Amino acid sequence: MKQWAMTGVALSMLSLSVTQALGAAADAAGTFPSKPIRLVVPQAPGGSNDIFARYIGAQLAERIGNQVVVDNRPGAEGMIGSEIVARAAPDGYTMLMASTAFTMNPAVIKKLPYDPVKNFTFVATLGRGPVLITVGPSLQVKTVKELVALGKSKPNHITMASAGGFMHFVSAMFRSQAGMDAVIALYKGGGPALTDVAGGHAHMAVATVPTAAPHIRSGKVKAIAAGSAKRLAILPDLPTVSESGLPGYEASIWWAWAASGGTPAPIVDKLNGEVAVILKRPDIQKRFTNDGAEVEISSPAEIRKMIAADLIKWEKVAKDAKMTKH
């Protein structure tokens, strides 16, 4: 009888402890945020991750009445910035501007400094957009067919500017499916990569629309195809890669925010709700459309499923493209 009584007391204490913990988390969410939020972008300024981090971050700051400070930490294919968030306190005040590259790295890197599932709590998705096949002034081609023909006739003549991670994967996919040899040069971000293409120091890049748009408008970089299933509304005259003679090539990038693993659910739900309100605004959706992207609203549970599926998908892509782990 004494044993059962002690067990009952222990269970009561455990129940009280859990209740107090949940209460503390709810209280934290009620006052959250009471200070600025640090949004770590693991790429250099100028790329799509940086562009959307600053844009949506500014909208969130207005709603919550606290700053959202963008902190660019490029390098190591996004792992430097990601590790900062993985090791941060699970309180919602340090977040990661994640993108498709987050689920690609495990397929080509033998030992990550963090666990992409256990060390992160995904907060919200922002949107998704296709890539563009772009060429610079040093490459006199007008179509994907001409590009592929040149690549095949002059092995390793073409230099593809890439930022590692996402750009590396979609560049390797293009090279593999085109059956041509080309050199992939790594940069710290999509911005610097496109700057070199515009300056004639690299021949081409497989880039996101927001990153490439300023260079395309300036006339220094030319888009020859879109890596989407159908033509983009903002570029109706631009053919898709499939239409251009390379059927089956389709690549898009998603953007999302993540906090460190173990961040209380009430804080995650609060941030998710705030972002959803922002993304439903017509002006925000128009901005995404103008950038060749679409708003994507997901619950934390839906994002977890997406991450799990992406990890499997890119592992297969890396294997098919013969991308070795390093």
Backbone hydrogen bonds in HBPLUS format (Angstrom, degrees):
<---DONOR---> <-ACCEPTOR-->    atom                        ^
c    i                          cat <-CA-CA->   ^        H-A-AA   ^      H-
h    n   atom  resd res      DA  || num        DHA   H-A  angle D-A-AA Bond
n    s   type  num  typ     dist DA aas  dist angle  dist       angle   num
A0005-ALA N   A0001-MET O   2.96 MM   4  6.19 152.4  2.03 146.5 154.8     1
A0006-MET N   A0002-LYS O   2.87 MM   4  6.12 157.6  1.92 152.1 157.3     2
A0007-THR N   A0003-GLN O   2.95 MM   4  6.17 154.7  2.02 145.1 152.6     3
A0008-GLY N   A0004-TRP O   2.91 MM   4  6.11 152.6  1.99 143.7 151.1     4
A0009-VAL N   A0005-ALA O   2.99 MM   4  6.30 153.2  2.07 145.4 152.2     5
A0010-ALA N   A0006-MET O   2.84 MM   4  6.11 159.9  1.88 149.5 155.3     6
A0011-LEU N   A0007-THR O   2.82 MM   4  6.07 157.1  1.87 149.8 156.1     7
A0012-SER N   A0008-GLY O   2.95 MM   4  6.14 150.4  2.03 141.9 150.3     8
A0013-MET N   A0009-VAL O   2.86 MM   4  6.18 155.0  1.92 149.7 156.6     9
A0014-LEU N   A0010-ALA O   2.87 MM   4  6.12 155.8  1.93 148.3 155.2    10
A0015-SER N   A0011-LEU O   2.87 MM   4  6.03 159.9  1.91 146.7 152.2    11
A0016-LEU N   A0012-SER O   2.92 MM   4  6.13 154.2  1.99 144.8 151.8    12
A0017-SER N   A0013-MET O   2.89 MM   4  6.12 153.5  1.96 144.7 152.2    13
A0018-VAL N   A0014-LEU O   2.93 MM   4  6.22 160.9  1.96 153.5 157.6    14
A0019-THR N   A0015-SER O   2.95 MM   4  6.13 161.0  1.99 146.8 152.4    15
A0020-GLN N   A0016-LEU O   2.87 MM   4  6.07 156.8  1.92 148.5 154.8    16
A0021-ALA N   A0017-SER O   2.93 MM   4  6.14 155.2  1.99 146.3 153.3    17
A0022-LEU N   A0018-VAL O   2.90 MM   4  6.16 161.4  1.93 153.1 157.7    18
A0023-GLY N   A0019-THR O   2.87 MM   4  6.03 151.1  1.95 142.6 151.6    19
A0024-ALA N   A0020-GLN O   2.83 MM   4  6.06 150.4  1.91 145.5 153.4    20
A0025-ALA N   A0021-ALA O   2.97 MM   4  6.25 154.4  2.04 145.8 152.7    21
A0026-ALA N   A0022-LEU O   2.95 MM   4  6.17 156.1  2.01 145.8 152.2    22
A0027-ASP N   A0023-GLY O   2.89 MM   4  6.11 156.4  1.95 146.1 152.8    23
A0028-ALA N   A0024-ALA O   2.86 MM   4  6.07 153.5  1.93 144.5 152.1    24
A0029-ALA N   A0025-ALA O   2.94 MM   4  6.22 153.3  2.02 145.3 152.2    25
A0030-GLY N   A0026-ALA O   2.91 MM   4  6.16 144.0  2.04 141.5 152.1    26
A0031-THR N   A0027-ASP O   3.16 MM   4  6.50 144.0  2.29 147.4 154.9    27
A0032-PHE N   A0028-ALA O   2.86 MM   4  5.77 117.2  2.26 137.3 154.5    28
A0037-ILE N   A0067-GLN O   2.88 MM  30  6.27 161.0  1.91 156.0 156.0    29
A0069-VAL N   A0037-ILE O   2.76 MM  32  6.12 150.0  1.84 164.2 172.7    30
A0038-ARG N   A0093-TYR O   2.84 MM  55  5.97 176.1  1.84 149.6 148.3    31
A0095-MET N   A0038-ARG O   2.79 MM  57  6.18 168.3  1.80 167.8 171.9    32
A0039-LEU N   A0069-VAL O   2.80 MM  30  5.80 168.6  1.82 143.9 148.0    33
A0071-ASP N   A0039-LEU O   2.87 MM  32  5.94 163.0  1.90 145.2 145.7    34
A0040-VAL N   A0095-MET O   2.70 MM  55  6.00 160.8  1.74 169.1 162.4    35
A0097-MET N   A0040-VAL O   2.82 MM  57  5.97 160.9  1.86 164.6 159.5    36
A0041-VAL N   A0071-ASP O   2.94 MM  30  5.91 159.8  1.98 129.0 135.3    37
A0073-ARG N   A0041-VAL O   2.77 MM  32  5.95 165.3  1.79 150.8 154.7    38
A0044-ALA N   A0188-LYS O   3.38 MM 144  5.95 147.8  2.49 124.8 130.3    39
A0051-ILE N   A0047-GLY O   2.93 MM   4  6.18 160.6  1.97 154.2 160.6    40
A0052-PHE N   A0048-SER O   2.98 MM   4  6.09 174.4  1.99 155.3 155.6    41
A0053-ALA N   A0049-ASN O   2.93 MM   4  5.94 147.5  2.04 141.8 151.9    42
A0054-ARG N   A0050-ASP O   3.08 MM   4  6.18 164.0  2.11 149.0 152.0    43
A0055-TYR N   A0051-ILE O   3.06 MM   4  6.20 156.9  2.12 142.9 150.1    44
A0056-ILE N   A0052-PHE O   2.96 MM   4  5.83 163.6  1.98 144.6 148.1    45
A0057-GLY N   A0053-ALA O   2.88 MM   4  5.47 139.4  2.04 129.2 142.1    46
A0058-ALA N   A0054-ARG O   3.06 MM   4  5.96 149.6  2.15 134.0 140.0    47
A0059-GLN N   A0055-TYR O   3.33 MM   4  6.67 149.7  2.43 138.6 146.4    48
A0060-LEU N   A0056-ILE O   2.90 MM   4  6.19 156.7  1.96 152.7 158.8    49
A0061-ALA N   A0057-GLY O   2.97 MM   4  6.15 156.5  2.03 145.5 152.0    50
A0062-GLU N   A0058-ALA O   3.26 MM   4  6.50 149.7  2.36 140.2 146.5    51
A0063-ARG N   A0059-GLN O   3.31 MM   4  6.64 149.1  2.41 141.1 148.8    52
A0063-ARG N   A0060-LEU O   3.03 MM   3  5.16 118.9  2.42  98.0 113.2    53
A0064-ILE N   A0060-LEU O   2.97 MM   4  6.22 159.9  2.01 161.9 166.9    54
A0065-GLY N   A0061-ALA O   2.96 MM   4  5.68 129.5  2.22 139.3 149.1    55
A0078-GLY N   A0075-GLY O   3.08 MM   3  5.70 136.5  2.27 115.3 124.8    56
A0079-MET N   A0076-ALA O   3.01 MM   3  5.35 165.4  2.03 115.0 118.7    57
A0082-SER N   A0078-GLY O   3.19 MM   4  6.27 158.3  2.24 144.7 151.3    58
A0083-GLU N   A0079-MET O   2.88 MM   4  5.86 156.2  1.94 144.5 149.8    59
A0084-ILE N   A0080-ILE O   3.27 MM   4  6.54 149.9  2.37 142.3 149.8    60
A0085-VAL N   A0081-GLY O   3.38 MM   4  6.74 155.7  2.44 147.9 152.1    61
A0086-ALA N   A0082-SER O   2.95 MM   4  6.19 157.6  2.00 149.1 156.3    62
A0087-ARG N   A0083-GLU O   3.02 MM   4  6.15 146.0  2.14 148.3 154.7    63
A0088-ALA N   A0085-VAL O   3.12 MM   3  4.98 153.6  2.19  99.4 107.6    64
A0091-ASP N   A0089-ALA O   2.80 MM   2  5.59 137.2  1.98 107.7  94.6    65
A0096-LEU N   A0258-ALA O   2.63 MM 162  5.02 159.8  1.67 152.4 159.8    66
A0258-ALA N   A0096-LEU O   2.99 MM 162  5.02 150.2  2.08 136.5 145.2    67
A0098-ALA N   A0256-ALA O   2.77 MM 158  5.17 136.9  1.95 154.5 162.9    68
A0256-ALA N   A0098-ALA O   2.90 MM 158  5.17 165.2  1.92 144.1 143.5    69
A0102-PHE N   A0099-SER O   2.86 MM   3  5.73 156.6  1.91 129.3 134.9    70
A0103-THR N   A0100-THR O   3.01 MM   3  5.71 141.1  2.16 118.5 126.6    71
A0104-MET N   A0101-ALA O   3.02 MM   3  4.78 142.7  2.16  94.3 105.9    72
A0105-ASN N   A0101-ALA O   3.06 MM   4  6.15 159.6  2.11 161.3 159.7    73
A0107-ALA N   A0104-MET O   2.90 MM   3  5.62 150.6  1.98 124.4 133.0    74
A0108-VAL N   A0105-ASN O   2.99 MM   3  5.50 153.0  2.07 117.1 124.7    75
A0109-ILE N   A0105-ASN O   2.91 MM   4  5.77 131.6  2.15 163.2 178.1    76
A0326-HIS N   A0108-VAL O   2.85 MM 218  6.28 149.8  1.94 146.5 147.8    77
A0119-ASN N   A0115-ASP O   3.08 MM   4  5.34 157.3  2.13 138.6 145.2    78
A0261-GLY N   A0119-ASN O   2.88 MM 142  4.37 146.7  1.99 102.9  99.1    79
A0121-THR N   A0259-ALA O   2.76 MM 138  5.11 166.2  1.78 139.6 142.0    80
A0259-ALA N   A0121-THR O   2.77 MM 138  5.11 172.2  1.78 149.9 149.6    81
A0123-VAL N   A0257-TRP O   2.81 MM 134  5.48 157.5  1.86 141.8 148.7    82
A0124-ALA N   A0257-TRP O   3.37 MM 133  5.38 158.0  2.43 133.4 137.7    83
A0257-TRP N   A0124-ALA O   2.79 MM 133  5.38 160.6  1.82 160.3 167.2    84
A0126-LEU N   A0255-TRP O   2.77 MM 129  5.43 165.8  1.79 153.9 149.2    85
A0296-GLU N   A0126-LEU O   3.04 MM 170  5.43 164.2  2.07 113.8 114.9    86
A0255-TRP N   A0127-GLY O   2.98 MM 128  5.58 153.7  2.05 153.1 153.8    87
A0128-ARG N   A0294-GLU O   2.87 MM 166  5.42 147.8  1.97 149.0 159.7    88
A0294-GLU N   A0128-ARG O   2.80 MM 166  5.42 155.4  1.86 150.8 158.4    89
A0129-GLY N   A0253-ILE O   2.83 MM 124  5.38 154.3  1.89 150.3 158.7    90
A0253-ILE N   A0129-GLY O   2.67 MM 124  5.38 161.8  1.71 160.9 160.0    91
A0131-VAL N   A0251-ALA O   3.22 MM 120  6.16 140.7  2.38 154.0 147.8    92
A0227-GLY N   A0131-VAL O   2.74 MM  96  5.09 178.1  1.74 148.6 149.2    93
A0132-LEU N   A0207-ALA O   2.60 MM  75  5.32 154.0  1.67 157.1 166.3    94
A0207-ALA N   A0132-LEU O   2.95 MM  75  5.32 146.2  2.07 155.9 156.8    95
A0133-ILE N   A0225-ALA O   2.84 MM  92  5.26 169.5  1.85 150.8 153.7    96
A0224-ILE N   A0133-ILE O   2.88 MM  91  5.82 169.1  1.89 172.9 176.1    97
A0134-THR N   A0205-ALA O   2.92 MM  71  5.35 165.8  1.94 161.9 165.2    98
A0205-ALA N   A0134-THR O   2.99 MM  71  5.35 156.2  2.05 138.6 142.6    99
A0135-VAL N   A0222-LYS O   2.84 MM  87  5.38 157.0  1.89 150.9 157.8   100
A0222-LYS N   A0135-VAL O   2.89 MM  87  5.38 173.4  1.89 163.0 164.7   101
A0136-GLY N   A0203-HIS O   2.89 MM  67  5.49 162.7  1.92 156.0 153.0   102
A0139-LEU N   A0136-GLY O   3.14 MM   3  5.75 166.4  2.16 120.1 123.2   103
A0141-VAL N   A0139-LEU O   2.99 MM   2  5.81 134.1  2.20 104.7  91.7   104
A0147-LEU N   A0143-THR O   3.02 MM   4  6.28 154.4  2.09 144.1 151.7   105
A0148-VAL N   A0144-VAL O   2.84 MM   4  6.05 168.5  1.85 160.3 161.8   106
A0149-ALA N   A0145-LYS O   2.94 MM   4  6.05 158.8  1.99 145.5 152.1   107
A0150-LEU N   A0146-GLU O   2.99 MM   4  6.14 155.7  2.05 144.6 150.6   108
A0151-GLY N   A0147-LEU O   2.93 MM   4  6.19 160.3  1.97 149.8 155.6   109
A0152-LYS N   A0148-VAL O   2.93 MM   4  6.14 149.7  2.02 149.0 156.5   110
A0153-SER N   A0149-ALA O   3.00 MM   4  6.15 148.4  2.10 142.2 150.9   111
A0154-LYS N   A0150-LEU O   2.93 MM   4  6.04 141.7  2.08 148.9 158.1   112
A0157-HIS N   A0154-LYS O   3.04 MM   3  5.44 149.2  2.14 140.9 136.0   113
A0156-ASN N   A0181-ASP O   3.05 MM  25  5.08 159.1  2.09 107.4 111.3   114
A0183-VAL N   A0158-ILE O   2.90 MM  25  6.25 153.9  1.97 167.0 169.0   115
A0203-HIS N   A0159-THR O   3.02 MM  44  5.26 132.1  2.26 131.0 145.2   116
A0204-MET N   A0159-THR O   3.24 MM  45  6.58 154.8  2.31 158.6 160.4   117
A0160-MET N   A0183-VAL O   2.67 MM  23  5.99 168.7  1.68 167.8 171.9   118
A0185-ALA N   A0160-MET O   2.86 MM  25  5.99 154.8  1.92 146.6 155.2   119
A0161-ALA N   A0204-MET O   2.76 MM  43  6.12 161.0  1.79 172.9 167.1   120
A0162-SER N   A0185-ALA O   2.78 MM  23  5.77 153.0  1.86 176.9 168.9   121
A0187-TYR N   A0162-SER O   2.60 MM  25  5.89 134.1  1.80 142.5 158.5   122
A0168-HIS N   A0164-GLY O   3.38 MM   4  4.50 158.7  2.43  95.8  97.6   123
A0169-PHE N   A0165-GLY O   3.01 MM   4  6.31 160.1  2.05 156.4 161.7   124
A0170-VAL N   A0166-PHE O   2.97 MM   4  6.27 172.8  1.97 167.7 167.0   125
A0171-SER N   A0167-MET O   2.95 MM   4  5.86 142.8  2.09 135.2 145.5   126
A0172-ALA N   A0168-HIS O   2.85 MM   4  5.99 159.9  1.89 147.8 153.6   127
A0173-MET N   A0169-PHE O   2.79 MM   4  6.02 153.0  1.86 151.3 159.7   128
A0174-PHE N   A0170-VAL O   3.08 MM   4  6.14 157.1  2.14 133.1 138.8   129
A0175-ARG N   A0171-SER O   2.92 MM   4  6.16 169.8  1.93 154.4 157.1   130
A0176-SER N   A0172-ALA O   2.85 MM   4  5.92 159.6  1.89 145.2 151.4   131
A0177-GLN N   A0173-MET O   2.85 MM   4  5.99 171.8  1.85 155.4 157.8   132
A0178-ALA N   A0174-PHE O   2.84 MM   4  5.85 145.9  1.96 147.3 156.8   133
A0179-GLY N   A0175-ARG O   3.08 MM   4  6.09 124.5  2.40 133.1 145.7   134
A0180-MET N   A0175-ARG O   3.30 MM   5  5.66 155.4  2.36 154.5 159.0   135
A0179-GLY N   A0176-SER O   3.17 MM   3  5.16 138.9  2.35  95.4 107.0   136
A0193-ALA N   A0189-GLY O   3.21 MM   4  6.36 155.3  2.28 144.8 152.2   137
A0194-LEU N   A0190-GLY O   2.99 MM   4  6.17 163.0  2.02 151.4 154.4   138
A0195-THR N   A0191-GLY O   2.99 MM   4  6.22 149.8  2.09 149.5 158.9   139
A0196-ASP N   A0192-PRO O   3.15 MM   4  6.38 150.4  2.24 144.2 149.7   140
A0197-VAL N   A0193-ALA O   3.18 MM   4  6.54 145.3  2.31 140.4 150.2   141
A0198-ALA N   A0194-LEU O   2.87 MM   4  6.09 163.7  1.89 152.3 156.2   142
A0199-GLY N   A0195-THR O   2.95 MM   4  6.12 140.5  2.11 136.6 147.8   143
A0201-HIS N   A0196-ASP O   2.81 MM   5  5.05 140.7  1.96 159.7 160.1   144
A0202-ALA N   A0196-ASP O   3.26 MM   6  5.67 134.8  2.48 121.0 115.8   145
A0200-GLY N   A0197-VAL O   3.13 MM   3  5.19 159.1  2.17 103.1 109.5   146
A0212-ALA N   A0208-THR O   3.03 MM   4  6.19 160.1  2.07 153.0 159.0   147
A0213-ALA N   A0209-VAL O   2.79 MM   4  5.61 152.1  1.86 159.7 165.0   148
A0215-HIS N   A0212-ALA O   3.03 MM   3  5.53 120.6  2.39 115.8 130.2   149
A0216-ILE N   A0212-ALA O   2.94 MM   4  6.12 149.9  2.03 155.1 163.7   150
A0217-ARG N   A0213-ALA O   2.87 MM   4  6.07 164.7  1.90 159.8 163.2   151
A0218-SER N   A0214-PRO O   3.08 MM   4  6.23 143.2  2.22 134.8 144.4   152
A0220-LYS N   A0215-HIS O   3.21 MM   5  5.66 127.4  2.50 163.4 169.3   153
A0221-VAL N   A0215-HIS O   3.23 MM   6  5.38 147.0  2.35 128.1 123.4   154
A0219-GLY N   A0216-ILE O   3.03 MM   3  5.13 144.8  2.15 100.2 111.0   155
A0226-ALA N   A0239-PRO O   2.93 MM  13  6.33 146.9  2.04 138.3 148.8   156
A0241-VAL N   A0226-ALA O   2.86 MM  15  5.72 140.2  2.02 150.2 145.6   157
A0251-ALA N   A0227-GLY O   2.92 MM  24  5.41 158.6  1.97 143.1 149.0   158
A0235-LEU N   A0232-LEU O   3.12 MM   3  5.13 142.2  2.27  98.1 109.2   159
A0238-LEU N   A0235-LEU O   3.03 MM   3  5.50 160.5  2.07 116.5 122.8   160
A0244-SER N   A0240-THR O   3.05 MM   4  6.24 132.0  2.29 137.3 150.6   161
A0244-SER N   A0241-VAL O   3.02 MM   3  4.91 128.4  2.29  91.8 106.6   162
A0246-LEU N   A0241-VAL O   3.16 MM   5  5.69 154.2  2.22 147.7 146.3   163
A0245-GLY N   A0242-SER O   3.29 MM   3  5.61 160.9  2.33 112.1 112.5   164
A0267-ILE N   A0264-PRO O   3.09 MM   3  5.57 128.1  2.37 111.0 123.0   165
A0268-VAL N   A0264-PRO O   3.12 MM   4  6.45 162.6  2.15 153.3 158.7   166
A0269-ASP N   A0265-ALA O   2.78 MM   4  5.92 167.7  1.79 160.8 163.7   167
A0270-LYS N   A0266-PRO O   3.02 MM   4  6.07 147.1  2.13 132.6 141.6   168
A0271-LEU N   A0267-ILE O   3.02 MM   4  6.26 165.4  2.04 153.5 156.1   169
A0272-ASN N   A0268-VAL O   2.87 MM   4  6.04 160.6  1.91 151.1 157.4   170
A0273-GLY N   A0269-ASP O   2.93 MM   4  6.03 156.8  1.99 143.9 149.6   171
A0274-GLU N   A0270-LYS O   3.04 MM   4  6.29 156.5  2.09 147.5 153.7   172
A0275-VAL N   A0271-LEU O   2.99 MM   4  6.20 164.5  2.01 154.5 158.0   173
A0276-ALA N   A0272-ASN O   2.99 MM   4  6.16 155.1  2.06 144.9 152.1   174
A0277-VAL N   A0273-GLY O   3.09 MM   4  6.34 155.1  2.15 147.2 152.6   175
A0278-ILE N   A0274-GLU O   3.18 MM   4  6.47 157.4  2.23 146.1 151.8   176
A0279-LEU N   A0275-VAL O   2.89 MM   4  6.16 164.7  1.92 157.1 160.8   177
A0280-LYS N   A0276-ALA O   3.12 MM   4  6.25 132.3  2.36 142.2 153.0   178
A0281-ARG N   A0278-ILE O   3.16 MM   3  5.67 162.4  2.20 114.0 119.5   179
A0284-ILE N   A0281-ARG O   3.14 MM   3  5.38 124.5  2.46 103.4 116.9   180
A0285-GLN N   A0281-ARG O   3.07 MM   4  6.40 164.2  2.10 157.5 162.0   181
A0286-LYS N   A0282-PRO O   2.88 MM   4  6.06 151.3  1.96 146.6 154.7   182
A0287-ARG N   A0283-ASP O   3.05 MM   4  6.22 149.0  2.15 135.8 143.7   183
A0288-PHE N   A0284-ILE O   3.03 MM   4  6.40 158.6  2.08 152.5 157.4   184
A0289-THR N   A0285-GLN O   2.98 MM   4  6.21 160.9  2.01 146.2 151.7   185
A0290-ASN N   A0286-LYS O   2.88 MM   4  6.10 157.6  1.93 150.0 155.8   186
A0291-ASP N   A0287-ARG O   3.09 MM   4  6.31 129.8  2.35 137.1 150.2   187
A0291-ASP N   A0288-PHE O   2.98 MM   3  5.01 132.5  2.21  96.2 110.1   188
A0293-ALA N   A0288-PHE O   2.81 MM   5  4.99 160.5  1.85 144.8 143.1   189
A0292-GLY N   A0289-THR O   2.94 MM   3  5.04 156.6  2.00 110.6 112.8   190
A0302-GLU N   A0299-SER O   3.06 MM   3  5.16 116.0  2.49 100.0 115.3   191
A0303-ILE N   A0299-SER O   2.98 MM   4  6.29 152.0  2.06 154.8 163.3   192
A0304-ARG N   A0300-PRO O   3.08 MM   4  6.34 154.1  2.15 145.8 151.8   193
A0305-LYS N   A0301-ALA O   3.29 MM   4  6.62 153.7  2.36 144.3 150.1   194
A0306-MET N   A0302-GLU O   3.05 MM   4  6.33 152.6  2.13 143.6 151.3   195
A0307-ILE N   A0303-ILE O   2.88 MM   4  6.14 160.1  1.92 157.7 162.1   196
A0308-ALA N   A0304-ARG O   3.09 MM   4  6.29 163.1  2.12 146.7 150.9   197
A0309-ALA N   A0305-LYS O   3.02 MM   4  6.23 158.9  2.06 147.7 153.2   198
A0310-ASP N   A0306-MET O   2.87 MM   4  6.05 156.2  1.93 149.7 156.7   199
A0311-LEU N   A0307-ILE O   3.01 MM   4  6.21 156.0  2.07 152.1 157.5   200
A0313-LYS N   A0309-ALA O   2.97 MM   4  6.21 160.9  2.01 148.8 154.8   201
A0314-TRP N   A0310-ASP O   2.96 MM   4  6.08 173.3  1.97 161.9 160.5   202
A0316-LYS N   A0312-ILE O   3.32 MM   4  6.62 152.9  2.39 146.9 152.6   203
A0317-VAL N   A0313-LYS O   3.08 MM   4  6.44 155.0  2.14 144.3 151.9   204
A0318-ALA N   A0314-TRP O   2.93 MM   4  5.99 163.3  1.96 142.5 146.6   205
A0319-LYS N   A0315-GLU O   3.16 MM   4  6.34 151.6  2.25 137.6 145.2   206
A0320-ASP N   A0316-LYS O   2.87 MM   4  6.14 162.2  1.90 154.4 159.0   207
A0321-ALA N   A0317-VAL O   2.86 MM   4  6.05 150.5  1.95 150.8 159.0   208
A0323-MET N   A0318-ALA O   2.83 MM   5  5.00 169.4  1.84 156.0 156.2   209
A0322-LYS N   A0319-LYS O   3.13 MM   3  5.00 156.6  2.19 100.2 106.5   210
